[in-house]
């Protein structure tokens, strides 16, 4: 099953709009800010990033969409998964990554461009947790210019 980038982008933006209310103000990639629905952190081009405004996850018929927002960046990804494991972006892959920056710049990784993996370490009917990394390429038609490297990504989010 292929997740089309425009559909994924809309789903990720909708997901990122949910889940405010900070519970514990931490701020590092290894110990990200914990919001009402969970946490998400990573390094964007080597700099620590944490979702500080919202995190959300949706599992709809085996398509999982995960997103976080800090007011400047919305970072998200989608994949087809019915259990734990490592899911790689590539030909015939249903894994996609997306970064949208305020000002309209966007970067993507999908079956035709970029690379990355998502590892789901825990998947229940109520939550999903794991790790991720991506090399995202500038999205055509946006002001994005250079690749973005997302590393050390972690998430633990309630559905």
Buried (B, 14 or more C-beta within 10 A) or exposed (E): EEBEBEBBBEBBBEBBBBBBEEEEEBEEBEEBBBBBBBBBBBBBEEEBBBBBBBBBBBBEEEBBBBBBBBEEBBBBBBBBBEEEEEBEBBEEBBBBBBBBBEEEBBBBBBBEBBBBBBBBBEBEEEBBBBBBBBBBBBBEEBEBEEBBBBBBBBBBBBB
